[in-house]
Amino acid sequence: MQTQTKQKYYTPEEYLAREETAKYKSEYQNGKIIEKTGNSINHNLITGNIFAYLKYQLRSQNKKVFTSDLRVWIARYKRFVYPDVFVIDGTPVLEGNRTDTVTNPSLIIEVLSKSTQHYDHTDKFRYYRSIPSFKEYILINQYEYSVEHYTKTSKSEWLLREYEATDNIVNISSLNLEITLNDIYEGVNFEMEMGFEEES
């Protein structure tokens, strides 16, 4: 007779304690711990391009840009996540006075993988929308020129703009700056390592 493995559930405190000593990052989903896998070359190139561009453009402003080394806590849905790149407008709000976890991103950018793109478009976006400070969401396809840009309107509706040409300009309104797809995809080779999956 085959026995069924029982799912173990963790408290946020247990997750955070595990994460402090873990060799690899994991995300927390309402009691479940989901391990993250390694990123591909294209994923890293795109993430690096975006981070470097925003870091330079925001250097004299009271806005801070972070990578997935910093964690975001989504209180309503009890989620700890690691966005690829995100921006905080003003002072970071810490979760429980932890210096590795914040709660107030205004812009979140995810680089899509084949294994996570459905989640990034659906449930994860719904979780992000519960964050009061959250204003813009950018999804970047690492396999072709394709960027989806969601902007929160004054009526709390979300407006989608799509870009697929290399000279298209993405206007990030919450930061009052623009970036072209050429800047986003600089150095990316779509034919390289097409079969290599990574976690977004």
The 8 nearest C-alpha neighbors of each residue, nearest first, counted from 0:
[[1, 2, 3, 4, 5, 6, 7, 8],
 [0, 2, 3, 4, 5, 6, 7, 8],
 [1, 3, 0, 4, 5, 6, 7, 8],
 [4, 2, 5, 1, 6, 0, 7, 8],
 [5, 3, 6, 2, 7, 1, 8, 0],
 [4, 6, 3, 7, 2, 8, 31, 1],
 [7, 5, 4, 8, 31, 3, 30, 9],
 [6, 8, 5, 9, 31, 30, 32, 4],
 [9, 7, 30, 31, 6, 10, 32, 29],
 [10, 8, 30, 13, 14, 31, 11, 7],
 [9, 11, 13, 12, 30, 14, 8, 29],
 [12, 10, 14, 13, 15, 9, 30, 27],
 [11, 13, 15, 10, 14, 16, 9, 17],
 [14, 12, 10, 16, 11, 15, 9, 17],
 [15, 13, 11, 17, 12, 16, 18, 9],
 [14, 16, 18, 12, 17, 13, 11, 19],
 [15, 17, 13, 19, 14, 18, 12, 20],
 [18, 16, 14, 15, 19, 20, 21, 13],
 [17, 19, 21, 15, 20, 16, 14, 24],
 [18, 20, 16, 17, 21, 15, 14, 22],
 [19, 21, 18, 17, 22, 16, 23, 15],
 [22, 20, 18, 23, 19, 17, 24, 25],
 [21, 23, 20, 24, 18, 19, 25, 17],
 [24, 22, 21, 25, 35, 34, 36, 18],
 [25, 23, 35, 34, 18, 21, 26, 22],
 [26, 24, 34, 35, 33, 32, 23, 27],
 [25, 27, 33, 80, 79, 32, 34, 28],
 [26, 28, 32, 79, 78, 31, 33, 29],
 [29, 27, 78, 31, 30, 32, 77, 26],
 [28, 30, 77, 31, 78, 27, 76, 11],
 [31, 29, 8, 9, 28, 10, 27, 32],
 [32, 30, 28, 8, 27, 29, 9, 33],
 [31, 33, 27, 26, 25, 28, 34, 30],
 [34, 32, 26, 25, 27, 31, 35, 28],
 [35, 33, 25, 26, 24, 32, 36, 23],
 [34, 36, 25, 198, 24, 33, 37, 26],
 [35, 37, 198, 197, 34, 38, 23, 24],
 [36, 38, 197, 198, 39, 35, 196, 23],
 [39, 37, 197, 42, 198, 43, 36, 40],
 [40, 38, 42, 41, 197, 43, 195, 196],
 [39, 41, 43, 42, 44, 38, 192, 187],
 [42, 40, 44, 43, 39, 187, 45, 141],
 [43, 41, 39, 45, 40, 44, 38, 46],
 [42, 44, 46, 40, 41, 45, 47, 39],
 [45, 43, 41, 47, 46, 42, 48, 40],
 [46, 44, 48, 42, 47, 43, 184, 183],
 [45, 47, 43, 49, 48, 44, 42, 50],
 [48, 46, 44, 50, 45, 49, 43, 51],
 [47, 49, 45, 51, 46, 50, 183, 44],
 [48, 50, 52, 46, 47, 51, 183, 53],
 [49, 51, 47, 53, 52, 48, 54, 46],
 [52, 50, 54, 48, 49, 53, 47, 55],
 [51, 53, 49, 55, 50, 54, 48, 56],
 [52, 54, 56, 50, 55, 51, 57, 49],
 [55, 53, 51, 57, 52, 56, 50, 58],
 [54, 56, 58, 52, 53, 57, 51, 50],
 [55, 57, 53, 54, 58, 52, 59, 176],
 [58, 56, 60, 54, 55, 59, 53, 62],
 [57, 59, 55, 60, 56, 54, 62, 61],
 [60, 58, 57, 61, 56, 62, 55, 54],
 [61, 59, 57, 62, 58, 63, 56, 89],
 [60, 62, 89, 88, 63, 59, 57, 90],
 [63, 61, 88, 89, 60, 87, 57, 86],
 [62, 64, 87, 86, 88, 65, 61, 89],
 [63, 65, 86, 85, 54, 87, 53, 62],
 [66, 64, 85, 84, 86, 63, 69, 67],
 [67, 65, 84, 68, 83, 69, 85, 82],
 [66, 68, 83, 81, 69, 82, 84, 70],
 [67, 69, 66, 70, 81, 65, 99, 83],
 [70, 68, 67, 99, 100, 66, 81, 65],
 [69, 71, 100, 81, 80, 99, 101, 79],
 [72, 70, 101, 80, 100, 102, 79, 81],
 [71, 73, 79, 102, 78, 74, 101, 100],
 [74, 72, 78, 77, 75, 76, 79, 71],
 [73, 75, 77, 76, 72, 78, 102, 130],
 [76, 74, 77, 73, 129, 126, 78, 130],
 [75, 77, 74, 78, 73, 126, 29, 28],
 [78, 76, 29, 74, 73, 75, 28, 79],
 [79, 77, 28, 73, 27, 76, 72, 29],
 [78, 80, 72, 27, 26, 71, 73, 70],
 [81, 79, 26, 71, 70, 78, 82, 72],
 [80, 82, 67, 70, 71, 83, 69, 26],
 [83, 81, 67, 84, 109, 80, 85, 107],
 [82, 84, 67, 109, 66, 108, 81, 46],
 [85, 83, 66, 108, 82, 65, 107, 67],
 [86, 84, 107, 106, 65, 64, 108, 104],
 [85, 87, 64, 106, 63, 104, 105, 65],
 [88, 86, 104, 63, 105, 62, 89, 91],
 [87, 89, 62, 105, 86, 61, 63, 90],
 [90, 88, 61, 62, 87, 91, 63, 60],
 [89, 91, 92, 88, 87, 61, 62, 63],
 [92, 90, 93, 101, 87, 103, 89, 102],
 [93, 91, 101, 102, 103, 90, 94, 96],
 [94, 92, 101, 96, 97, 100, 91, 95],
 [95, 93, 96, 101, 97, 100, 102, 92],
 [94, 96, 97, 93, 100, 98, 101, 92],
 [97, 95, 93, 94, 98, 100, 92, 99],
 [98, 96, 95, 99, 94, 100, 93, 101],
 [97, 99, 100, 96, 93, 101, 94, 69],
 [98, 100, 97, 69, 70, 101, 93, 68],
 [101, 99, 70, 71, 94, 97, 98, 93],
 [102, 100, 93, 71, 92, 94, 72, 103],
 [101, 103, 72, 71, 92, 93, 94, 104],
 [102, 104, 132, 92, 101, 87, 105, 91],
 [105, 103, 87, 86, 133, 106, 132, 85],
 [104, 106, 133, 132, 134, 87, 86, 88],
 [107, 105, 135, 86, 85, 104, 136, 134],
 [108, 106, 85, 136, 84, 137, 135, 86],
 [107, 109, 137, 84, 136, 85, 138, 83],
 [110, 108, 138, 83, 111, 82, 139, 199],
 [111, 109, 139, 199, 138, 140, 42, 141],
 [112, 110, 140, 116, 199, 139, 109, 141],
 [111, 113, 115, 114, 116, 199, 197, 198],
 [114, 112, 116, 115, 111, 196, 197, 117],
 [113, 115, 112, 116, 196, 198, 197, 117],
 [116, 114, 118, 112, 117, 113, 119, 199],
 [115, 117, 119, 111, 118, 112, 113, 114],
 [118, 116, 120, 119, 115, 121, 114, 113],
 [117, 119, 121, 115, 120, 116, 122, 123],
 [120, 118, 116, 123, 117, 121, 124, 115],
 [121, 119, 117, 118, 124, 116, 123, 122],
 [120, 122, 118, 124, 123, 119, 117, 125],
 [123, 121, 125, 124, 118, 126, 119, 120],
 [122, 124, 119, 126, 125, 121, 118, 127],
 [123, 125, 127, 126, 121, 122, 120, 119],
 [126, 124, 122, 128, 123, 127, 121, 129],
 [127, 125, 123, 124, 128, 129, 122, 76],
 [126, 128, 124, 129, 125, 130, 123, 133],
 [129, 127, 125, 130, 126, 124, 133, 131],
 [128, 130, 127, 126, 131, 125, 75, 73],
 [129, 131, 128, 133, 132, 127, 73, 103],
 [132, 130, 133, 129, 128, 103, 134, 105],
 [133, 131, 105, 103, 130, 104, 134, 88],
 [132, 134, 105, 130, 131, 104, 106, 135],
 [135, 133, 151, 105, 106, 150, 132, 173],
 [136, 134, 150, 106, 149, 151, 133, 107],
 [135, 137, 149, 107, 108, 106, 148, 150],
 [138, 136, 148, 108, 147, 149, 109, 107],
 [139, 137, 147, 109, 146, 110, 108, 148],
 [140, 138, 146, 110, 111, 141, 145, 109],
 [141, 139, 111, 145, 142, 143, 110, 146],
 [140, 142, 143, 41, 139, 42, 111, 110],
 [143, 141, 189, 140, 144, 193, 41, 190],
 [144, 142, 145, 141, 140, 189, 163, 139],
 [143, 145, 163, 164, 140, 146, 165, 142],
 [144, 146, 163, 140, 162, 143, 139, 147],
 [147, 145, 139, 162, 138, 161, 140, 148],
 [148, 146, 161, 138, 137, 160, 162, 139],
 [147, 149, 137, 160, 159, 136, 161, 146],
 [150, 148, 159, 136, 158, 135, 157, 137],
 [151, 149, 135, 158, 157, 134, 152, 148],
 [150, 152, 157, 134, 156, 155, 135, 158],
 [153, 151, 155, 156, 154, 157, 150, 158],
 [152, 154, 155, 151, 156, 157, 150, 134],
 [155, 153, 152, 156, 151, 157, 158, 150],
 [156, 154, 152, 153, 151, 157, 134, 150],
 [155, 157, 152, 154, 151, 158, 153, 150],
 [158, 156, 151, 150, 149, 152, 159, 155],
 [157, 159, 150, 149, 151, 156, 160, 152],
 [160, 158, 149, 148, 157, 150, 161, 147],
 [161, 159, 148, 147, 149, 158, 162, 146],
 [160, 162, 147, 146, 148, 159, 163, 145],
 [161, 163, 146, 145, 164, 167, 147, 160],
 [162, 164, 145, 144, 146, 165, 161, 167],
 [165, 163, 167, 166, 162, 144, 180, 145],
 [164, 166, 180, 181, 167, 163, 144, 179],
 [165, 167, 164, 179, 180, 181, 168, 163],
 [168, 166, 164, 165, 179, 180, 162, 169],
 [167, 169, 179, 178, 170, 177, 166, 180],
 [170, 168, 178, 177, 179, 171, 167, 180],
 [169, 171, 177, 172, 176, 168, 178, 175],
 [172, 170, 176, 174, 173, 177, 175, 169],
 [171, 173, 175, 174, 170, 176, 150, 177],
 [172, 174, 175, 171, 134, 135, 106, 105],
 [175, 173, 172, 176, 171, 57, 62, 106],
 [176, 174, 172, 173, 171, 177, 170, 57],
 [175, 177, 174, 171, 170, 172, 178, 56],
 [176, 178, 170, 169, 171, 168, 179, 175],
 [179, 177, 169, 168, 182, 170, 180, 176],
 [180, 178, 168, 181, 182, 167, 169, 166],
 [179, 181, 183, 165, 182, 167, 184, 166],
 [180, 182, 165, 179, 184, 183, 185, 166],
 [183, 181, 179, 180, 185, 184, 178, 48],
 [182, 184, 180, 181, 48, 185, 45, 49],
 [185, 183, 181, 187, 182, 45, 180, 186],
 [184, 186, 182, 187, 181, 183, 48, 45],
 [185, 187, 184, 188, 44, 41, 45, 48],
 [186, 188, 184, 185, 41, 189, 44, 45],
 [189, 187, 190, 191, 186, 41, 142, 184],
 [188, 190, 142, 191, 187, 143, 193, 141],
 [189, 191, 188, 193, 192, 142, 187, 143],
 [192, 190, 189, 193, 188, 41, 40, 194],
 [191, 193, 195, 194, 190, 39, 40, 189],
 [194, 192, 191, 195, 190, 189, 142, 196],
 [195, 193, 192, 196, 191, 113, 190, 39],
 [194, 196, 192, 193, 39, 197, 38, 191],
 [197, 195, 194, 112, 39, 113, 198, 114],
 [198, 196, 38, 37, 39, 36, 112, 199],
 [197, 199, 36, 35, 38, 37, 112, 115],
 [198, 111, 110, 112, 109, 115, 197, 83]]
